[in-house]
Amino acid sequence: MKNKLKEIYYRFLKLKSRILHGKPVLVLMYHRVNDIIEDKLGQLTVSVVNFEHQLKYYKEKFQILKLDEDWTSLQKTGFVVTFDDGYADNILNAVPLLEKYQIPATIFVTTLNINTGREFWWDRLFFDYNNCKELFFLPNQEEKVSKSNAIYNNITVQLKQITNDEKEKWFLEFERINQISFSPREEYRSLTIAELELLSKHPLISLGIHTHNHYPLGNLSYAEQKQEILLSLKKLKELEVNFVKYLALPHGSYNAETFRIMAELDLSGVLMANNYYSSNKNRQSKKINRILIPDIKDKVLLRCLKHYDF
């Protein structure tokens, strides 16, 4: 009964939004497009085949929009494609398909790993976790622990709260005590400077801001957040690439100071990670909802999007 009431209330909100603010816009969030799917939650990577299935469906069903395009004259439900982090497979695997179906996208770039070949810490964590024994050691703990979702989630929470230099020390110790041999993998690298230059000139692709270190902004002070965003802006300007002044929130994390900084830096908008539809009201408020799309297709994809479309 409680779930039924929630569903009725949700339908009422959608109807109200459509009357007041027009047709919805589904802003979709991707990370990797690759046939190597190893992330723990199975949501950060979409296979190349499934990504093409998804694009074909979007092309037939929705009105294609760029992120910074006008949202006020929709003939049908709009959709926008975005990518977070700036993986190299965005240009290698995703862009050719975006070109095939003439669908624009915005890639939000974390500037830390540009041109380095290093992996993001969450990819390294999954590799290490996958390659340690069922019973393993954690740094600064004498007794072994057993693999479980709770343990993995606890490690993830811990690593989110420390700096990248501290993360590096943690990984080196974790790999030492568990006898894990790790080296960065080509499949998980970030975009290079040359690739970013190509993307910034591409008629279908826009580049956006995703901070420098990819820290959860909600955990940072006003000064720390502003430094993170300014550093990423500085790096992008140094590369002399074109980019839009939209900020995608790392881990979807923010606090009141985040929006204060957004106003001070005159950013065009902040993109959330909250699995909710958007409307022109969101564009005007500069707080844009996004929907994470996992590795799904056909009926599963239709059921997923039906929840947001109306």
C-alpha positions in Angstrom: 0.0 0.0 0.0 2.8 2.4 0.9 4.6 1.7 -2.4 1.4 2.3 -4.3 0.8 5.6 -2.6 4.4 6.6 -3.5 3.8 5.7 -7.1 0.6 7.8 -7.3 2.4 10.7 -5.7 5.3 10.4 -8.2 2.8 10.4 -11.1 1.2 13.5 -9.7 4.6 15.3 -9.5 5.4 14.3 -13.1 2.0 15.6 -14.3 2.5 18.8 -12.4 6.0 19.3 -13.9 4.7 18.7 -17.4 1.9 21.3 -17.0 4.2 23.9 -15.5 7.5 23.3 -17.2 6.9 21.3 -20.4 8.0 18.0 -21.5 10.8 16.3 -19.5 14.4 16.0 -20.6 16.3 12.9 -19.7 19.9 13.7 -19.1 21.7 10.4 -19.3 25.0 9.7 -17.5 27.6 7.3 -18.8 31.2 6.6 -17.8 32.9 3.9 -20.0 31.8 2.3 -23.3 33.9 -0.9 -23.4 33.6 -4.6 -23.7 35.8 -5.0 -20.6 33.2 -4.8 -17.9 34.7 -5.4 -14.5 33.4 -2.7 -12.1 32.0 -4.0 -8.9 28.5 -2.5 -9.3 28.2 -3.2 -13.0 27.0 0.3 -13.7 30.0 2.3 -14.8 30.6 0.4 -18.1 28.3 -0.2 -21.0 29.3 -2.7 -23.7 29.8 -1.4 -27.2 26.9 -3.5 -28.6 24.5 -2.4 -25.9 25.6 1.3 -26.3 24.6 1.1 -29.9 21.3 -0.5 -29.1 20.6 2.3 -26.7 21.6 5.0 -29.2 19.3 3.5 -31.8 16.4 3.6 -29.4 17.1 7.2 -28.3 17.2 8.3 -31.9 13.8 6.8 -32.6 12.1 7.8 -29.4 13.4 11.1 -28.2 14.2 14.6 -29.3 18.0 14.9 -29.4 19.5 17.9 -27.5 22.9 19.3 -26.7 23.4 20.2 -23.0 23.5 23.9 -23.7 20.7 23.9 -26.2 17.2 25.5 -25.7 14.9 23.2 -23.9 11.7 25.3 -24.2 10.3 24.1 -27.6 10.2 20.3 -27.3 8.0 18.3 -29.6 8.6 15.2 -27.6 10.6 14.1 -24.6 14.2 15.4 -24.9 17.4 13.6 -24.0 21.0 14.6 -23.5 24.0 12.3 -23.4 26.8 12.9 -20.9 30.0 11.1 -19.9 31.8 11.5 -16.6 35.6 11.1 -15.8 37.1 11.3 -19.3 38.0 7.7 -20.2 39.9 7.1 -23.4 37.3 4.7 -24.6 34.9 7.6 -24.9 36.8 8.7 -28.1 37.8 5.1 -29.1 34.4 3.4 -28.7 31.6 5.9 -28.0 32.4 8.7 -30.5 32.2 6.5 -33.6 28.7 5.4 -32.6 27.7 8.9 -31.7 28.8 10.0 -35.2 26.9 7.1 -36.8 23.6 8.2 -35.2 24.5 11.9 -35.1 23.9 12.2 -31.4 25.8 15.0 -29.5 27.4 14.4 -26.1 29.2 16.2 -23.3 32.3 14.6 -21.7 33.1 15.8 -18.2 36.8 15.6 -17.8 38.7 14.9 -14.5 42.0 16.7 -15.2 44.2 14.7 -12.8 45.1 11.8 -15.1 45.2 13.5 -18.4 48.2 12.2 -20.4 49.4 10.0 -17.5 48.2 6.5 -18.2 47.2 6.1 -14.6 43.9 4.5 -13.6 41.2 6.0 -11.4 41.3 4.6 -7.9 37.9 2.8 -8.1 39.2 0.8 -11.1 42.4 -0.1 -9.2 40.4 -1.0 -6.1 38.3 -3.5 -8.1 41.4 -5.0 -9.7 43.1 -5.4 -6.3 40.0 -6.8 -4.6 39.4 -9.2 -7.4 42.9 -10.5 -7.2 43.3 -10.9 -3.5 42.4 -14.1 -1.7 39.0 -14.8 0.0 40.7 -13.9 3.3 42.9 -10.9 3.0 44.6 -8.2 5.0 43.7 -4.5 5.2 46.4 -1.9 5.9 46.8 -1.3 9.7 44.8 -4.3 10.7 46.4 -7.5 12.1 43.6 -9.9 11.4 42.4 -11.0 7.9 38.9 -10.1 6.7 36.6 -12.0 4.4 35.4 -10.8 1.1 31.9 -9.3 1.2 29.9 -6.4 -0.3 30.0 -4.8 3.2 33.8 -4.9 3.3 34.1 -3.6 -0.3 31.7 -0.7 0.4 33.5 0.1 3.7 36.8 0.4 1.8 35.2 2.5 -0.9 33.8 4.9 1.8 37.2 5.1 3.4 39.1 5.9 0.2 36.6 8.6 -0.8 37.5 10.5 2.4 41.3 10.7 1.9 43.5 12.5 -0.6 44.9 10.9 -3.7 48.4 10.9 -2.2 47.0 9.0 0.8 45.1 6.6 -1.6 48.4 5.8 -3.4 50.0 4.9 -0.1 47.0 2.8 0.9 47.1 0.9 -2.4 50.8 0.3 -2.3 50.5 -1.2 1.2 47.4 -3.2 0.3 49.1 -4.7 -2.7 52.3 -5.4 -0.7 50.6 -7.2 2.2 48.3 -9.2 -0.1 51.0 -9.9 -2.7 49.1 -8.3 -5.6 51.0 -7.2 -8.7 49.3 -4.2 -10.2 50.3 -2.0 -13.2 48.0 0.5 -15.0 46.0 -1.0 -17.8 45.6 0.6 -21.2 41.9 -0.1 -21.2 41.4 2.1 -18.2 43.5 5.2 -19.0 42.2 8.7 -19.3 42.2 10.8 -22.4 45.4 12.2 -23.7 46.0 15.9 -24.6 45.9 15.0 -28.3 42.6 13.2 -27.9 41.1 16.1 -25.9 42.2 18.5 -28.6 40.4 16.4 -31.2 37.3 16.1 -29.1 37.1 19.9 -28.4 37.0 20.5 -32.2 34.4 17.8 -32.9 31.0 19.2 -33.9 29.1 16.6 -31.8 31.2 16.7 -28.6 31.5 19.3 -25.8 33.9 19.0 -22.9 32.9 19.9 -19.4 34.3 20.3 -15.9 34.6 17.3 -13.5 37.2 18.9 -11.0 40.8 17.9 -10.8 41.1 15.2 -8.1 37.6 13.8 -8.3 37.0 14.3 -4.6 33.4 14.3 -3.2 32.8 18.0 -3.0 30.3 17.6 -0.2 33.3 16.5 2.0 35.3 19.6 1.3 35.3 23.1 2.7 34.4 26.2 0.7 38.1 26.9 0.0 38.9 23.3 -0.9 36.0 23.0 -3.3 36.9 26.3 -5.0 40.5 25.2 -5.3 39.4 21.9 -6.9 37.2 23.6 -9.5 39.6 26.4 -10.3 42.5 23.9 -10.7 40.5 22.0 -13.3 39.5 25.2 -15.1 43.2 26.2 -15.1 44.3 22.8 -16.5 41.6 22.9 -19.3 42.6 26.5 -20.2 46.3 25.5 -20.3 45.5 22.8 -22.8 43.7 25.4 -25.0 40.7 23.2 -25.5 37.1 24.5 -25.9 34.8 23.6 -23.0 31.4 24.5 -21.6 31.2 25.9 -18.1 29.0 23.1 -16.7 30.2 21.1 -13.7 29.4 17.4 -13.2 29.6 16.6 -9.5 32.1 13.8 -8.7 30.3 11.0 -6.9 27.2 13.3 -7.1 28.4 14.9 -3.9 27.8 18.6 -3.0 26.8 21.0 -0.2 25.6 24.5 0.1 29.1 25.9 -0.6 29.1 24.1 -4.0 26.3 26.3 -5.3 27.8 29.4 -3.8 31.0 28.7 -5.7 29.0 27.9 -8.9 27.5 31.4 -8.7 30.8 33.1 -8.0 32.5 31.4 -10.9 29.5 32.1 -13.2 29.1 28.4 -14.1 26.3 27.6 -16.5 25.0 24.7 -14.4 25.8 21.8 -12.1 24.9 18.2 -13.1 23.8 15.9 -10.3 23.9 12.1 -10.1 20.4 11.5 -8.6 18.5 9.4 -11.1 15.7 11.9 -11.8 14.3 13.5 -14.9 15.0 17.2 -15.7 12.9 20.0 -17.2 13.4 23.6 -18.4 13.0 24.5 -14.7 16.2 22.7 -14.0 18.0 24.6 -16.7 16.9 27.9 -15.3 17.9 26.9 -11.7 21.2 25.6 -13.0 20.7 22.3 -11.1 20.3 19.5 -13.7 19.3 16.0 -12.7 20.8 13.0 -14.4 20.0 9.3 -14.9 22.7 6.6 -14.7 22.4 4.2 -17.6 23.9 0.7 -16.9 24.7 -2.1 -19.3 21.1 -2.8 -20.4 19.1 -3.0 -23.7 15.7 -3.9 -25.1 12.9 -4.4 -22.6 15.1 -3.7 -19.6 16.1 -0.4 -21.1 12.5 0.5 -21.9 11.4 -0.3 -18.4 14.2 1.8 -17.0 13.4 4.9 -19.1 9.6 4.5 -18.7 10.1 5.4 -15.1 11.3 8.9 -16.1 9.4 9.6 -19.3 5.8 10.9 -19.3 
